[in-house]
Amino acid sequence: MSRIKINESKIGRYGRMRLVFIKEHRKDLYTELLFSGSLEDYLCELNKEVLDRIWEYTCQIAKEQGIDEELKAHDQMAWVGTMNAIKAQAEEVILNEIIRE
């Protein structure tokens, strides 16, 4: 039996994370996607969805906390630190919602 190759650069970071998760915890889904030939497309779309959701969530939280271009102009280090923390928070929320479902 030949092995099916997945283009890991195409599926992105979050696609790779989901691939590992479904191989270990959702074997039925993995097998179904693999044999239907839609695994790579599924992972690419999921990666895009995660990136979009992280961006949306990050923007929403930054707006709620008043993190704006004015702060960026006056204290760039504070802005970068705060945005990194917000992005990490957003990523954790989205990973729990999408990757580990």
BAFI-3210 file (N, C-alpha, C; in Angstrom, 3 decimals, decimal comma, padded with zeros to 6 digits):
// residues 101
n [1|2|3|4|5|6|7|8|9|10|11|12|13|14|15|16|17|18|19|20|21|22|23|24|25|26|27|28|29|30|31|32|33|34|35|36|37|38|39|40|41|42|43|44|45|46|47|48|49|50|51|52|53|54|55|56|57|58|59|60|61|62|63|64|65|66|67|68|69|70|71|72|73|74|75|76|77|78|79|80|81|82|83|84|85|86|87|88|89|90|91|92|93|94|95|96|97|98|99|100|101]
n.u [000,849|000,635|001,884|000,032|000,804|001,101|001,198|002,955|003,743|001,772|-000,552|-000,158|000,633|-001,474|-003,039|-001,297|-001,204|-003,854|-003,935|-002,213|-003,728|-006,190|-005,247|-004,469|-006,674|-009,123|-009,606|-011,461|-012,465|-010,075|-009,434|-011,657|-011,405|-008,902|-009,219|-011,190|-009,886|-009,816|-008,371|-006,103|-007,225|-009,169|-007,529|-006,102|-008,162|-009,052|-006,763|-006,735|-009,161|-008,599|-006,499|-007,893|-009,833|-008,219|-007,088|-009,423|-010,346|-008,156|-008,138|-010,628|-010,335|-008,182|-009,364|-011,379|-009,772|-008,658|-006,337|-004,559|-003,598|-002,585|-001,409|000,537|002,100|003,055|004,164|005,747|006,890|005,275|002,902|003,542|004,129|001,647|-000,032|001,114|000,534|-002,255|-002,654|-001,617|-003,461|-005,775|-005,074|-004,926|-007,597|-008,896|-007,562|-008,460|-011,149|-011,247|-009,046|-008,756|-011,207]
n.v [-001,184|002,166|005,165|008,002|011,271|014,254|017,657|019,404|022,060|023,349|022,845|024,237|025,544|025,174|023,335|021,172|020,714|019,951|017,653|015,912|015,713|014,531|012,122|010,851|011,027|011,100|008,921|007,786|009,983|010,846|008,602|008,542|011,040|010,689|008,459|009,418|011,267|013,894|014,961|016,728|019,092|019,615|020,126|022,368|024,253|024,348|025,407|027,966|028,932|028,943|030,840|033,126|033,343|033,735|036,208|037,833|037,572|038,581|041,260|042,067|041,813|043,555|045,968|046,127|046,458|048,865|049,088|050,633|052,471|054,821|054,164|052,501|054,342|055,944|054,267|051,862|049,416|048,605|048,306|046,205|044,120|043,848|043,211|040,783|039,216|039,236|037,967|035,425|034,595|034,576|032,619|030,324|030,044|029,639|027,353|025,457|025,458|024,704|023,061|021,027|019,733]
n.w [000,000|-000,905|000,568|001,533|000,804|002,622|002,115|004,159|004,437|003,085|004,575|006,894|010,210|012,116|010,837|010,851|013,590|014,063|012,510|013,915|016,254|015,346|014,352|016,671|018,444|017,104|015,318|013,584|012,110|010,934|009,318|007,605|006,250|005,089|003,345|001,686|000,296|001,000|003,069|003,079|001,994|003,936|006,173|005,287|005,006|007,643|008,883|007,755|008,772|011,538|011,655|010,777|012,813|015,084|014,452|014,362|017,025|018,434|017,544|018,530|021,363|021,771|021,044|023,001|025,242|024,792|023,315|020,979|017,987|018,963|021,433|020,399|019,007|021,092|023,063|022,078|022,897|025,051|023,667|021,871|023,693|024,989|022,820|022,021|024,258|024,153|021,695|022,285|024,192|022,613|020,763|022,390|023,219|020,739|019,832|021,657|020,974|018,246|017,256|019,162|019,263]
ca.u [000,000|001,438|001,554|-000,507|001,655|000,456|002,104|002,878|003,835|000,474|-001,603|000,136|000,888|-002,668|-003,415|-000,433|-001,650|-005,115|-003,596|-001,713|-004,847|-007,164|-004,587|-004,403|-007,916|-010,317|-009,142|-012,536|-012,453|-008,831|-009,564|-012,662|-010,816|-007,784|-009,681|-012,014|-008,983|-010,065|-007,644|-005,288|-008,130|-009,757|-006,516|-005,829|-009,305|-009,025|-005,674|-007,211|-010,193|-007,946|-005,805|-008,917|-010,449|-007,230|-007,011|-010,659|-010,372|-007,110|-008,628|-011,742|-009,809|-007,382|-010,314|-012,008|-008,791|-008,176|-005,009|-004,768|-002,438|-002,032|-000,481|001,650|002,944|003,662|004,927|005,726|007,202|004,067|001,937|003,976|003,936|000,213|-000,575|001,590|-000,243|-003,615|-002,603|-001,438|-004,763|-006,672|-004,651|-005,312|-009,053|-009,244|-007,056|-009,389|-012,424|-011,186|-008,052|-008,941|-012,618]
ca.v [000,000|003,384|006,155|009,260|012,368|015,520|018,791|020,037|023,518|023,815|022,757|025,232|025,167|024,695|022,111|020,107|020,422|019,203|016,339|015,111|015,462|013,556|010,815|010,254|011,050|011,005|008,029|007,609|011,158|010,789|007,555|008,991|012,103|010,122|007,605|010,186|012,145|015,292|015,303|017,935|020,240|019,834|020,728|023,716|025,098|024,519|026,329|029,308|029,307|029,257|032,123|034,174|033,473|034,334|037,626|038,482|037,583|039,503|042,619|042,322|042,008|044,786|047,087|046,166|046,914|050,187|048,994|051,244|053,051|055,869|053,490|052,027|055,496|056,512|053,271|050,704|048,188|048,220|047,850|044,884|043,163|043,637|042,501|039,398|038,535|039,072|036,936|034,128|034,277|034,250|031,334|029,249|029,890|029,076|025,978|024,610|025,384|024,123|021,997|019,926|019,345]
ca.w [000,000|-000,952|001,591|001,039|001,259|002,964|001,972|005,473|004,337|002,581|005,596|007,915|011,609|012,801|010,143|011,378|014,958|013,961|011,979|015,043|017,164|014,827|014,254|018,003|019,221|016,257|014,250|012,610|011,240|010,160|008,303|006,631|005,427|004,350|002,250|000,747|-000,443|001,354|004,295|002,901|001,846|005,259|007,040|004,765|005,357|009,094|009,181|007,390|009,740|012,814|011,495|010,735|014,142|015,987|014,087|014,811|018,488|018,863|017,291|019,448|022,715|021,756|021,038|024,324|026,223|024,414|022,702|019,672|017,310|019,818|022,345|019,576|018,691|022,300|023,828|021,191|023,638|025,786|022,666|021,393|024,780|025,195|021,654|022,083|025,299|023,631|020,651|022,952|024,784|021,500|020,206|023,314|023,140|019,437|019,774|022,409|020,253|016,904|017,073|020,109|019,362]
c.u [000,888|000,954|001,024|000,314|000,804|001,514|002,014|003,018|002,506|-000,589|-001,350|000,279|-000,334|-003,233|-002,592|-000,847|-002,927|-004,858|-003,108|-002,869|-005,793|-006,538|-004,621|-005,765|-009,197|-009,994|-010,199|-012,576|-011,219|-008,953|-010,537|-012,079|-009,693|-008,269|-010,602|-011,154|-009,124|-009,299|-006,862|-006,156|-008,760|-008,771|-006,151|-006,937|-009,340|-007,936|-006,098|-008,250|-009,574|-007,238|-006,794|-009,523|-009,489|-007,127|-008,238|-010,691|-009,343|-007,563|-009,738|-011,234|-008,989|-008,296|-010,966|-011,066|-008,194|-006,764|-005,150|-003,472|-001,798|-001,036|000,757|002,627|003,695|004,540|004,896|006,003|005,991|003,022|002,281|003,739|002,473|-000,398|-000,119|000,804|-001,668|-003,643|-002,454|-002,751|-005,746|-006,345|-005,086|-006,815|-009,442|-008,746|-007,979|-010,715|-012,332|-010,253|-008,386|-010,396|-012,829]
c.v [001,239|004,368|007,419|010,385|013,609|016,609|019,624|021,548|024,104|023,825|023,693|024,663|024,532|023,447|020,932|019,717|019,582|017,791|015,420|014,739|014,395|012,175|010,091|010,086|010,902|010,140|007,795|008,767|011,150|009,786|007,970|010,042|011,570|009,344|008,319|011,136|013,610|015,757|016,604|019,181|020,614|020,574|022,142|024,684|025,364|025,509|027,767|029,802|029,707|030,608|033,287|034,415|034,101|035,834|038,380|038,630|038,570|040,950|043,000|042,629|043,299|046,012|047,241|046,728|048,281|050,200|049,481|051,816|054,163|055,272|053,029|053,168|056,007|055,524|051,946|049,395|047,698|047,663|046,437|043,824|042,827|042,856|041,043|038,597|038,267|037,972|035,546|033,671|033,840|032,876|030,176|028,986|029,178|027,634|025,029|024,436|024,555|022,920|020,784|019,515|017,938]
c.w [000,000|000,107|000,928|001,649|001,515|002,830|003,249|005,411|003,858|003,681|006,772|009,321|012,269|012,132|010,639|012,795|014,939|013,449|013,095|015,970|016,611|014,628|015,595|018,673|018,405|015,043|013,179|011,616|010,348|009,014|007,207|005,688|004,546|003,134|001,270|-000,088|-000,083|002,593|004,144|002,764|003,182|006,163|006,590|005,171|006,860|009,492|008,894|008,392|011,077|012,725|011,498|012,111|015,143|015,715|014,606|016,330|019,030|018,688|018,269|020,854|022,789|021,802|022,412|025,385|025,883|023,847|021,265|019,112|018,140|020,814|021,583|019,283|019,918|023,064|023,076|021,927|024,432|024,826|022,195|022,468|025,002|024,039|021,634|023,121|024,821|022,575|021,263|023,582|023,698|020,931|021,104|023,256|021,849|019,315|020,520|021,684|018,980|016,814|017,927|020,277|018,871]
res [m|s|r|i|k|i|n|e|s|k|i|g|r|y|g|r|m|r|l|v|f|i|k|e|h|r|k|d|l|y|t|e|l|l|f|s|g|s|l|e|d|y|l|c|e|l|n|k|e|v|l|d|r|i|w|e|y|t|c|q|i|a|k|e|q|g|i|d|e|e|l|k|a|h|d|q|m|a|w|v|g|t|m|n|a|i|k|a|q|a|e|e|v|i|l|n|e|i|i|r|e]
***
